[in-house]
């Protein structure tokens, strides 16, 4: 439509001219026009050869808003485009045609003037400036602000295949098939997670347009690369060394193991895959031109920690002595969360529902003083809320602890995992701000990378679940987390999951 925007204006102008000069008749330059300047502003210096007494429909051709000239026989231009197509483009782009370039448009207007025939000049101009292109599929991307990008593809099926491969970076093939076929995704029957939706946040529109060859994405891989990185196709690579793991490479480069797998899905099938030394892995994360939103439903059994220990004073016990009257027992609840990920990265969550299945039981201690004894129970709780292990023992060479994040609160509280006495509150360039608690039962626990000095002092008694600091990334850390390990009297470090109940 845009190639005919001048039609209405030209029509009204020409009718106005006819009304102003109703008695003007056609003349040629040899009789009545010798002393009249009828030249007009065309790029190809086209002359006016006469004037009609009735406006006639005239075809004009424009480029980038500038007039090239009036066309005498538009079929010549059409034939020119057909000839160029058959000679130069038909083999690589079969079953299509050439069209005038995106900035070239045709306008049919009413005019009183008879113009010089410069069709050959116009065709030569189009040829010299290559003001034409191949008719292919244009893919338009728009958001709430309007169209922000357009690509041209040789084969529309390549685009759909590349789009689906891009979606599979962030969701499973089964989920994509369910969504594509409008089928119900199976409900969870036990603890775990399932993807419940996948969508592209932006609007994609497909239509036919004219594009120059160097603008056209030629195959599925070129389209996938453009969807993944846009104009900047530069990659960054890491070369693996002995002992590297997928999670470890992620920890070294500021990514998660899953992100490393996404970036290298042609050679990595899982985050537990063994890596051969010398393997080159792309570690520049996606900067896509579209955003894929995936919602995940999680149902998990969560512990409900007991409240404060109930103290019964007994003056028959000496100061510091204690007896367990009733052991603490954790309660449990089934919680359903809905998490949203955009391009594989966590975005938000909400608690959809929860059901308590077992009430917690508070511990009762009979003690000789009001002071909570600094002797641990040997049973450890997680040091953060909403815990997730991002790097386990051995995820890269020399890593002898587990890194724990709070999935929903990056700088959430850090809790004492068991009762004890604060032995160390310090800072160093590796662990940043850190705390060591002596549980006086042969075990100590370490909490590293706090975001500021701990909330407790050396020698202070702490109870299980007492807040001792906040998650941070001081020292050597690629993101906010707690570097946590348990130390025995003989200097060995047992795997923390032995005490926290996680798998390892």
C-alpha positions in Angstrom: 0.0 0.0 0.0 2.8 2.4 0.8 3.9 2.5 -2.9 0.6 4.3 -3.7 0.5 6.9 -1.0 0.7 9.9 -3.3 -2.3 8.8 -5.5 -5.0 10.8 -3.6 -3.0 13.9 -3.2 -1.9 13.9 -6.9 -5.5 13.3 -8.0 -6.8 16.3 -6.1 -4.0 18.5 -7.3 -4.5 17.5 -10.9 -8.3 18.0 -10.8 -7.6 21.4 -9.3 -5.3 22.2 -12.2 -7.9 21.2 -14.6 -10.5 23.5 -13.0 -8.1 26.4 -13.0 -7.2 25.9 -16.6 -10.3 24.4 -18.3 -9.4 25.6 -21.8 -5.8 24.4 -21.9 -5.3 22.1 -24.8 -2.4 19.8 -25.8 0.5 21.6 -27.3 4.0 20.5 -28.3 7.3 22.1 -27.6 7.6 23.4 -31.2 4.5 25.6 -31.1 3.2 26.9 -27.8 5.7 25.7 -25.2 9.0 27.2 -26.4 8.9 30.1 -23.9 7.4 28.1 -21.0 9.6 26.3 -18.5 7.8 22.9 -17.9 10.8 21.1 -16.3 10.1 19.4 -13.0 12.2 18.0 -10.1 13.1 14.5 -11.2 16.4 12.7 -10.4 16.8 11.7 -14.0 16.1 15.1 -15.6 13.0 14.1 -17.4 11.5 16.9 -19.6 7.8 17.8 -20.0 6.9 17.6 -23.7 3.3 18.9 -23.6 0.1 19.6 -21.7 -3.2 17.8 -21.9 -6.6 19.5 -21.5 -7.9 16.5 -19.5 -5.8 14.9 -16.6 -4.5 11.5 -17.6 -3.3 8.7 -15.3 0.5 8.7 -15.2 2.8 6.2 -13.5 5.6 7.7 -11.4 8.5 5.8 -9.8 10.1 7.0 -6.5 13.2 6.0 -4.5 13.6 6.9 -0.8 10.9 9.6 -1.3 12.7 11.2 -4.3 11.1 11.1 -7.8 13.0 9.2 -10.4 10.5 10.0 -13.2 7.4 9.2 -15.0 7.2 5.7 -16.6 5.9 5.4 -20.1 5.5 1.6 -20.3 5.7 -0.1 -16.9 5.7 -3.5 -18.6 9.4 -2.8 -19.7 10.4 -2.6 -16.0 8.5 -5.8 -15.3 10.3 -7.5 -18.2 13.6 -6.2 -16.9 13.0 -7.7 -13.5 12.0 -11.0 -15.0 15.1 -11.2 -17.2 17.4 -10.4 -14.3 15.6 -13.0 -12.1 16.0 -15.8 -14.8 19.6 -14.9 -15.5 21.0 -14.4 -12.0 18.6 -15.6 -9.2 16.3 -18.4 -10.4 18.8 -21.2 -9.6 19.4 -20.1 -6.0 15.8 -18.8 -5.4 13.4 -20.9 -7.4 9.7 -20.4 -7.6 9.8 -16.7 -6.7 10.5 -13.4 -8.5 12.3 -10.1 -8.3 10.6 -7.0 -7.0 11.6 -3.3 -6.7 13.6 -2.6 -3.6 12.0 -1.7 -0.3 12.7 2.0 -0.8 11.4 2.0 -4.4 7.7 2.5 -5.0 5.2 3.2 -7.8 2.4 5.8 -7.7 -0.3 6.1 -10.3 -1.4 9.8 -10.4 -3.5 12.1 -12.5 -1.4 14.6 -14.4 -2.0 17.3 -17.1 1.6 16.8 -18.4 3.0 14.6 -21.1 6.5 13.5 -20.1 9.5 12.5 -22.1 9.9 8.8 -22.4 13.0 7.8 -20.2 12.0 4.2 -19.5 15.5 3.0 -20.6 17.1 5.6 -18.3 15.0 4.4 -15.4 15.8 0.7 -16.1 19.5 1.6 -16.3 19.3 3.4 -13.0 17.6 0.4 -11.4 20.3 -1.9 -12.8 23.2 0.3 -11.8 22.0 0.8 -8.3 20.6 -2.7 -7.9 17.3 -1.2 -6.8 15.6 -4.5 -6.6 15.6 -7.7 -4.6 14.2 -11.2 -4.2 10.7 -11.7 -3.1 11.1 -13.8 0.1 9.5 -14.3 3.5 9.9 -11.4 5.9 9.7 -12.2 9.7 8.7 -9.2 11.7 9.2 -9.0 15.5 7.1 -6.6 17.6 6.4 -5.9 21.2 4.2 -3.3 23.0 6.4 -0.5 21.5 5.9 -1.7 18.0 8.1 -3.4 15.4 11.7 -3.7 16.6 13.4 -6.1 14.1 12.8 -7.8 10.8 14.6 -10.6 9.1 14.3 -12.2 5.7 14.6 -15.9 5.1 15.1 -18.0 2.0 12.9 -20.9 3.2 10.1 -20.4 5.7 10.4 -24.0 6.9 14.0 -23.2 8.0 12.6 -20.4 10.2 10.0 -22.6 11.9 12.6 -25.3 12.5 15.1 -22.8 13.9 12.4 -21.3 16.1 11.6 -24.7 17.5 15.2 -25.5 18.1 15.5 -22.1 19.9 12.5 -23.0 22.1 14.1 -26.3 22.9 17.0 -24.4 24.5 14.6 -23.7 27.3 12.0 -26.4 27.4 11.7 -30.1 26.7 10.6 -31.6 23.4 7.6 -33.2 25.1 6.4 -29.9 26.5 6.8 -28.2 23.1 4.8 -31.0 21.4 2.0 -30.7 24.0 1.8 -27.0 23.7 2.0 -27.0 19.9 -0.8 -29.6 19.7 -3.0 -27.9 22.4 -2.8 -31.0 24.5 -3.0 -31.2 28.3 0.4 -31.6 30.0 0.3 -34.6 32.4 -0.2 -33.7 36.0 2.5 -34.4 38.6 1.7 -37.5 40.6 4.6 -37.2 43.1 7.2 -34.6 44.2 9.1 -33.0 41.3 8.6 -30.5 38.6 6.9 -30.1 35.2 6.8 -27.4 32.6 3.3 -26.1 32.3 3.6 -23.5 29.6 6.1 -22.1 27.0 5.6 -19.0 24.9 7.4 -16.3 23.0 6.6 -13.0 24.7 6.8 -11.0 21.5 4.5 -11.1 18.4 5.9 -12.7 15.2 4.4 -11.8 11.8 5.2 -13.5 8.5 4.6 -11.8 5.2 6.3 -11.6 1.8 8.6 -8.7 1.0 11.6 -7.8 -1.2 15.1 -8.2 0.2 18.6 -7.9 -1.2 20.5 -11.2 -1.2 23.0 -10.1 1.5 20.0 -9.5 3.8 18.5 -13.0 3.4 19.3 -15.6 6.0 20.1 -18.7 3.9 19.5 -21.7 6.2 18.3 -23.0 9.5 21.6 -22.5 11.3 21.9 -18.8 10.2 18.4 -18.2 11.5 19.1 -19.9 14.8 22.3 -17.9 15.3 20.4 -14.7 14.6 17.6 -15.6 17.0 20.3 -16.4 19.7 22.6 -13.5 19.3 21.2 -10.9 16.8 23.8 -8.9 14.9 26.7 -9.7 17.2 27.6 -13.3 16.5 30.9 -13.2 18.4 31.4 -16.2 20.8 33.6 -16.6 23.8 35.2 -20.0 24.4 36.6 -21.9 27.4 39.0 -24.8 26.8 38.5 -27.6 29.4 41.3 -29.0 31.5 41.7 -32.2 33.5 39.1 -32.5 36.2 36.6 -30.0 34.7 32.9 -30.7 35.0 30.0 -28.9 33.3 28.9 -27.3 36.6 32.6 -26.4 37.3 33.0 -24.6 33.9 29.8 -22.7 34.7 31.2 -21.7 38.2 34.4 -20.5 36.6 32.7 -18.4 33.9 29.7 -17.0 35.8 27.1 -19.4 34.3 25.2 -22.3 35.6 25.9 -25.8 34.4 22.5 -25.8 32.6 23.4 -22.6 30.8 26.7 -24.2 29.7 24.8 -27.2 28.4 22.3 -24.9 26.5 25.1 -23.0 24.8 26.8 -26.3 23.7 23.8 -28.6 23.1 25.5 -30.0 20.0 28.1 -31.7 22.2 26.6 -31.7 25.8 23.6 -33.8 26.6 23.6 -33.3 30.4 25.3 -31.4 33.2 26.8 -34.7 34.4 28.6 -35.5 31.2 32.3 -36.2 31.4 34.5 -33.6 29.7 37.6 -34.5 27.7 40.5 -32.1 28.4 40.9 -29.7 25.4 37.2 -29.4 24.6 36.2 -25.9 23.5 32.9 -24.7 25.1 31.0 -21.6 24.2 30.6 -19.6 27.4 29.0 -16.4 26.0 25.4 -16.6 27.1 22.5 -15.9 24.7 21.5 -12.4 23.8 18.4 -13.3 21.9 16.1 -11.1 19.8 13.1 -12.8 21.3 12.2 -13.8 24.8 11.0 -17.3 25.7 8.9 -17.6 28.8 8.6 -21.0 30.5 6.5 -21.6 33.5 7.5 -24.5 35.8 5.3 -26.1 38.5 7.2 -27.6 41.4 5.7 -29.8 44.2 8.1 -30.5 47.0 8.1 -31.7 50.5 9.4 -29.0 52.8 10.5 -29.2 56.3 8.8 -27.1 59.0 11.4 -26.4 61.6 10.4 -26.5 65.3 10.1 -23.3 67.2 12.4 -22.3 70.0 13.6 -24.9 72.4 11.5 -25.0 75.5 13.7 -24.7 78.6 12.8 -26.3 82.0 15.0 -25.1 84.8 16.2 -27.7 87.2 18.2 -26.6 90.2 19.3 -30.2 90.8 21.5 -30.0 87.7 24.7 -28.1 87.9 25.2 -25.0 85.7 25.8 -26.0 82.1 24.4 -29.6 82.5 21.3 -30.5 80.5 19.0 -33.4 79.8 16.8 -33.9 76.7 13.2 -34.2 77.9 11.7 -34.4 74.4 13.6 -34.4 71.1 12.7 -31.9 68.4 11.0 -33.2 65.3 10.6 -31.4 62.0 7.2 -31.1 60.6 6.5 -31.3 56.8 4.3 -29.7 54.2 3.7 -30.2 50.5 4.2 -26.9 48.7 3.4 -26.1 45.1 5.3 -23.3 43.5 5.0 -21.7 40.0 8.3 -20.4 38.8 8.8 -18.3 35.7 12.0 -18.4 33.6 12.8 -16.1 30.7 15.4 -17.4 28.3 16.5 -20.0 30.8 17.1 -17.6 33.6 14.9 -17.4 36.8 12.5 -14.4 36.7 9.9 -14.8 39.4 7.8 -17.3 41.5 4.7 -17.5 43.6 3.4 -20.0 46.1 0.3 -21.6 44.5 -0.7 -23.8 47.4 0.6 -25.6 50.5 -0.7 -28.4 52.7 0.8 -29.3 56.0 1.2 -33.1 56.4 3.0 -33.3 59.8 3.2 -30.8 62.7 6.7 -29.9 64.1 7.5 -30.8 67.7 9.6 -28.4 69.8 12.6 -29.7 71.7 12.3 -29.6 75.5 15.6 -29.3 77.5 16.0 -29.5 81.3 19.0 -27.3 82.1 20.7 -25.8 85.1 20.8 -22.2 83.7 18.9 -20.0 81.3 21.8 -20.2 78.8 21.2 -22.5 75.8 24.0 -25.1 75.9 26.6 -24.6 73.2 26.7 -28.3 72.3 25.2 -29.3 69.0 22.7 -32.1 68.4 24.6 -33.5 65.4 21.5 -32.9 63.3 22.0 -30.0 60.8 19.4 -27.8 59.1 19.9 -25.9 55.8 21.7 -22.6 56.5 19.3 -20.8 54.1 15.7 -20.7 53.2 14.6 -22.0 49.8 18.0 -23.8 49.4 19.5 -24.9 46.1 23.0 -26.3 45.6 24.7 -24.6 42.7 28.1 -26.2 43.0 28.7 -29.4 44.9 31.8 -30.9 46.3 34.3 -31.4 43.5 32.3 -29.4 40.9 35.6 -28.0 40.0 39.2 -28.8 41.1 39.8 -27.9 44.8 36.1 -27.2 45.6 35.6 -29.0 49.0 32.3 -27.5 50.0 28.8 -27.0 48.7 27.6 -23.6 47.4 24.0 -22.8 48.5 21.7 -20.1 47.2 18.3 -18.9 48.4 16.3 -19.5 45.1 13.9 -16.6 45.9 16.0 -14.1 47.9 19.5 -13.6 46.6 20.7 -11.9 49.8 18.5 -13.8 52.3 19.3 -14.8 55.9 22.0 -17.3 56.9 21.1 -19.5 59.8 23.2 -21.5 62.3 22.8 -25.1 61.1 23.1 -26.5 64.7 23.7 -25.2 68.2 27.2 -24.2 69.2 29.6 -21.5 70.1 30.9 -18.9 67.6 34.6 -19.7 67.2 35.6 -17.4 64.3 34.2 -14.2 62.8 36.7 -12.9 60.2 37.4 -11.9 56.6 39.9 -13.0 54.0 40.3 -12.5 50.2 39.0 -16.0 49.3 36.1 -16.6 51.7 35.2 -13.0 52.2 33.2 -12.4 55.4 32.8 -15.8 57.1 31.8 -17.5 60.4 32.9 -20.8 62.0 30.7 -22.3 64.7 32.1 -24.9 67.0 29.4 -27.4 68.0 31.5 -28.9 70.8 30.7 -32.4 69.7 33.6 -33.0 67.3 32.1 -30.9 64.5 32.4 -27.4 63.2 30.5 -25.6 60.4 31.8 -22.9 58.1 29.7 -20.2 56.4 31.6 -18.1 53.7 30.9 -15.1 51.3 28.6 -13.3 53.7 27.7 -9.9 52.3 28.8 -8.0 55.4 30.4 -8.8 58.8 28.4 -11.5 60.7 25.7 -10.6 63.2 27.3 -12.6 66.0 30.6 -12.3 68.0 33.3 -14.8 68.9 32.3 -16.7 72.1 28.6 -16.2 71.6 26.2 -19.1 72.1 24.0 -19.6 69.1 20.9 -21.8 68.7 20.0 -23.9 65.7 18.2 -21.6 63.2 19.5 -18.4 64.7 20.3 -15.7 62.1 24.1 -15.2 62.0 24.4 -13.1 58.8 23.2 -12.6 55.2 24.1 -14.3 51.9 26.7 -12.4 49.9 29.5 -12.7 47.4 32.5 -11.2 49.2 35.8 -12.7 48.5 36.1 -14.9 45.4 32.5 -15.5 44.2 30.7 -15.2 40.9 27.3 -14.6 42.5 25.6 -14.4 45.9 25.8 -17.8 47.7 27.0 -19.4 50.9 30.1 -21.6 50.8 29.2 -24.2 53.4 31.2 -27.2 54.8 31.5 -29.3 58.0 34.8 -29.9 59.6 35.7 -32.8 61.9 38.2 -32.8 64.8 40.7 -34.8 62.7 40.7 -32.1 60.0 38.6 -34.0 57.5 35.6 -32.6 55.7 32.7 -35.1 55.3 30.2 -34.3 52.5 27.7 -31.8 54.0 24.8 -33.7 52.4 25.5 -36.5 54.9 24.2 -34.2 57.5 21.7 -32.1 55.5 20.0 -35.1 53.9 20.6 -34.1 50.3 21.8 -36.5 47.6 25.5 -36.5 46.5 
